[in-house]
Amino acid sequence: MFYLAQYPEDPPGYAEPLSTAAAWEPWLNATIPAGLDAGVQNRLGANLKHILVGLEMKAALIVPHAMRVSKKAVLFESYSQLLTFEFCVGVFSVCEGIGSALWLRSQNNDGAAAPAIAPNDWIGALVALADPHGALGFEAKLRGAKAVRDKIHQDRLGARTEIDWHAFDYNHAFVPAKDALSIVLRLHVASLPANTNLN
């Protein structure tokens, strides 16, 4: 057995995943709009259900580490920062998938031709559904998760500054990303898995 740190006999936390990939299928079926090409819809659902289970695991490590629920750190700090980055990438991916599907349907497009969708288009489509009046601050939280996701993408090395690892902290990166995801999950609360730490 591999441990990241020494623990008391019965540490608080999660002993096993809260949900399975299959448990996310009802929520995805309710949230992904009808009318997409069958192959597109199947791939999107298959990808997102695994991302959502992975996000549960990351949250189950990040939250007790930040809150020190066992009076000890759960992770080495670099692990915490990288998991927070990965959490933001996962949230971005879920939102991008749902938002892209919404935008495609608004254009009467089934996605079969694999069109490129500009971030402002899918973000706009998702915001219009999840927070149409801006009362929840969803767009800022989603764009914050995207900004964290973009920090490590080395697409233009000459334009990159040294990474400020403080940008991946709990309050400035994880909490807004988790809030953004929670807003999206509330689109179909009745279809969520019975147990999840994401809502």
Secondary structure, DSSP 8 states (H G I E B T S, - for coil): ---SS---SS-SS-SS-SS-GGGGHHHHHHHS-TTS-HHHHHHHHHHHHHHHHHHHHHHHHHHHHHHTTTSS-SS-HHHHHHHHHHHHHHHHHHHHHHHHHHHHHHTT--STT-----HHHHHHHHHHHH-TTSTT-HHHHHHHHHHHHHHT--S-GGG-----GGGGSIIIIIHHHHHHHHHHHGGGGGGS-SS-S--
